[in-house]
Amino acid sequence: MNIGELARRTGLSVKTIRYYSDEGLVPEVSRTASGYRRYDQAALVRLEFVRTLRDLGLDLATIRRVLDRQVDLRAVARAHAEALAAQIRLLRVQRAALRALAEGDTTPEEVDRMNRIAQATAEERRRHLDDFLNSIFDLGEGPIDNDFTRMMRGATPELPDDPTEEQLDAWLELAELMRDEAFRARLREMSRRSFLPTRDDDPAAAVSGPDARAFSEKIFARVQEALDAGIAPDSPAAAPVVDDLIGIFAEAAGTPDTPEYRRRLLPSVELAYEPKAERYWQLLGTINGWPAFPPQTHLWGWFVSALRESSTD
C-alpha cells in the first residue's frame, strides 16, 4: 500500500507517517520507480503499535529501543506507569492548591506560597510542624520537654503517596492554621499557664494534670446533659450546672469553691476555649487517616458562656 492508504487506515497524517518512516520506526518495504514509498501489512501493525506507545506518552527514542528489542516493553511500561502516577499526584496537589486559592483574593506571592505548601515533601512538612511547635513550647527558658510536648511533636502530618482530595485539602488548611500568628500566640499563652512554675496560680491547672482526659470527660458529660435538656448558657437553669462544673474544678484543684476562686476561674477557662485547637487535631487526623473523633469544643464553649453569664449576676 502507498503512504496515503496507510494514512487512511491508521488515521495518522501522511506527514507523521513519513517522519516515522524517516526515523526508522516504520520503514517502507520498497519504493516505486517514481520514488513513492510502499508499505505492507507488517508496517501497518508496527505503525499502530508506535501510535499506541506515543498515545501513552513514550518518547520516540524509547519506542525505537522497544522496537529494536534493546529494552523490555514490560519494564518500559512499568517505569512509565510510575512516572504517570507521579504526574497524577502532582496534578492533584496543584488542583487542591488552586481550589484553596479560588476561595479568596490572592496576590502573586500568595499563589507562590500556596503552591510550595501544596508540593511540600514529608521533610518540609516536618519542618513546618517543628517551627509551629517551637513557637508554642519555647517560652524563653528553653524548649519544654515532657510527655505532652513529645506527644505533640510525634504527631506529624503524614500524607500518603496517593492522598485523597480530602487529605490534600486538610494539609493546605493545616499549613495555613500553623501560620496563624493569633493562634500561635493563644497556644503559647496556654503553654505558659500550663508548664511554667506560675501554673499553681492558675485555678484551671487541673486540666493539664495527669488525669486531664478523665477530668475533661467529666466536664463534657455534665455540659452534654445540659445541652440534651435544652438548657441555654444564659438561662437561669444553667446556674446549677455551672455550680456543678465549678465544683469539679475546685475538687480537682484541691481548693474550696469561693467567690474569689470563681473570679479567677473565668479568664483561665476563657483562655482554654480555642476552637482552632480542635480543628488542628481534626485536620491532622484527616491527613493521617485516623478515626474521626466527636467534636467537643462546643461543650467547652457552653461552659465559658454560662460561667461568663453567672459572673455578671
N, C-alpha and C positions, 0 to 999 in steps of 0.2 A: 504494500500500500504506500501511497505517497504521503507527504507530511500533512497535506490538507485533510486526507481521510483520517489520519491518526489524530489530528486535532478535533475532528468531528466526533470521533469515538470516545475521546477522553474528556472533552470539554476544555482542554487547555488551548492556549493560543499557539499559533504557528511560531511566533517569536520565542515563546517559552520553550517549546519542544526543540527548536533549533539551538537554543542556548544549552539545554541539557545535552543535546547531541554533541555539540562542540566541546563540552566539558567531559565527554566520555561516559556520561551516566547512562545514556540511551543511544548507543551507536547505531548508525544505519547499517544495513547488511550489504547495501550496494548503492551505486548511483547509475542513473541512466546516461546514455551518450551525451545528453544535453546537460548533465551535471545535477539532475534532480535526485534528491535523496529517496531511497526506498527502504521500507521497514517491514518486518514480518510480525507474526503473532507473538513471538517471544519479546519483541521490542514493546508491543502493546502492554503485555503483562508487566514488564520491567518499568515502564513509564507509570502505570497505575501504582506500582509499589513506591516509586520515587515520590509521586504526588501525595500518597498517604503519609509517608515519613515527613514530608515537608509540612503537611497539614498539622502533624503532631509537634512541629516546632524544631525538628532536627535540621542542622545546617548541612550544606551540600558536601562539605569536606567529610563529615561523619557518614553521610549517606554513601559517599563513594567508598569509604573504607568498609562499610557493611556489604555493599555490592561486590567488592573485591575480596570479601571474606577475610579482611585483615582484622576485623573485630567481630565479636559475637553479638548478634542482634538482641539477644535477651539481656546481655549486660548493658548495651546501649539503652534499651528501653527502661531498664531498672534505674539507671543513672538519670535519664531524662525525666522519669516519673518523679524522682526525688527532687529534681530541680523545679519541676512544675509545682510540687507540693509546697516548696519554699516560697515560690512566687505567689501562690494562692494565699498562704498565711500572711505574706506582706500586704497583699491587696486587701485582705480582711481587716488588718490593722489600720491601713490607710482609710478604709471606709469608716471604721469606728471613729477615727480622729476627725474625719470630715463631718460625720453626724454631730459630734460634740461641738465642732466649730460652727455648724449651721444653727445652733440654738441661741447664739448671741452675737453681738457686734464684736468683731475681731480686728486686730491690727496685723500687719505682716510679721511682727515679732511674735505675736500670739500664735499665728499659724505655724511658724517655725518651731516654737517651743512645744506645741501640741504634737507636732509630727515626731519630734525627738522623744517625747514621753511615750507616744504610742509604740515606737520601734525600740524602746529600751530593752537591753539584754537583761538576763537574770542578774548579772553582776551590777548593772546600773540600777535595777530595781532595788537591790540590796543596799546600794549607796543612798538612794532616795530615802529608804526607811531608816538607815543609820543616822542620816542628817536630821530627820524628823525626831527620832527618839533622843538623840544627843541634845537637841534644843529643849527637850522637856525634862530630861533627867540629869543634866549637868547644870546645877544651880549655883555655880560659882565656887564650890568647895570640892570640885572633882566629880566625875560621874557617879551616880548612885548605883550600887551593885547589890542586889538582893534577889530573892526568888521571884518577886513580881517583875522587876526590870529585866531579869534574864528570860522570863516567860515572854515578855513583850518583844524582846529582841529576837527571840527564836521564832516568833510568828511572822514569817516572811511571806510576801505575796509570790506564789509560785505558779505562774502561768504555764499551763501545759503546752506541749509542742503544737497542738492543734486546738487553740482555745475557741470557745463558743463566742458568739456575739455578746452575750450577757457578760462573760468573763472579761472581754476586751473593754466593754463599756464600764465595767466595775473598776478595772485598773485605771482607766483615764480619770474617773471620778475620784478614786482614792488618791492618785497623784496630785490632783488639784486640792483635795482636802488636806493633804500633808503640807502643802504650800501655804495654807491659810494661816496668816500670822495671828489673827484673833484666836483661832482655835489652838494654836501652839501656846499662846500666852495663857489661855484658860487652863490648859493641861499643865503648864508649868507652875501656875499658882496652886493647882490641885496637888501637884507633886510636892511643892514647898510645904503645904499644910500637912501632907501625909508622912513625909520622910525626914524633914528636918527636926532637930531637937525640940522646937517650939510646938510640936504636934500635941503635946499634953494640954496645951491651951485650947485645943480645938474640941468643942463639945460633940462633934460628929466623928471623932477619931476612930470610934469603934468600927466604922465601915471599912477601915483599912487594916484591921486586925486579922489574925489567922482564921477567925470564924466569919470572915466577910460574906462568904456565899450564903451560909445559913442565916446570917443577920439580914442580908438583903431579901432573901426569900420570905422571911417573917414579915418584913416591912411590906413587900409587894403583895403578899397574900392578904394582908389586912386592907390595903388600898383596893385590891380587886374586889373584896367583899363590899366595900362602899360603892364602887362603880356598878357592881351587879345589882345593888339595891337602888340604883338611880340617884345616889347622893351627890349633889354638886359640891365642889370645894368651897363655894361661897355661901352655902346654905347652913342654917342652924344645926341641921342634922349632922354636919361634918365635925362639929365640936367634939363629941365623944370619940370619934375616930382619931382626931388629932391628939386627944389626950392619950389614947392607947399607943399611938405611934411614938409620941414623945416619951412615954413610959418605957417603950422598948429601947430607945436610945439611952435614956438615963440609966436603965438597968445594965446595959452593955458597958456604959462608961463608969459604972460604979458610983454614981452621984445621984443625989435627990432631985426630983423634978420641982424646981423652984422658978419663980418669975425671972430671976437673973439667968438661970440656965436656958430658959426658953428664949430670952432676948438674944443670947449668944448663939443659940442653935440655928436661928433663921438664916443669917448670912452664910453659915457653914453649909447648910442644906442647899441654899441657893447656888453656891459655888459648885456643889456636886451634881447639879442638874445641867447636863450638857448633852443634848440630843445628838450632836455631831460625833460624840464618842461612841455611841451605839452604832451610828452609821458606819464609822470606821471599821468596827468588827463585822458588821454585815457585809461590807464590801470585801473585806479580807476573806470572809467565809465563802463568798461567791467565787472569788478568784481561785481559791484553793479547793473548791468543791466540798467544803464542809457541810454537814447537815444544818439546815436553817434553824435558827433559834427564835422563839417568840419575842417580839418587841416588848420592852419593859420601861423604856424611858417615860412613856406617857403616865405610868403609875407614879414615878418619882415626881413628874410634873404636877400631878394632882396633889401630892403631899406638899410641894412647895407652895402651890396656890392656896391650899387650905391653911397652912401654917402662916402664910403671909396675911391671910384674911383674919385669922384669930389674933394676930399681933396688933391689929388695928382696932380691935374691940375695946 
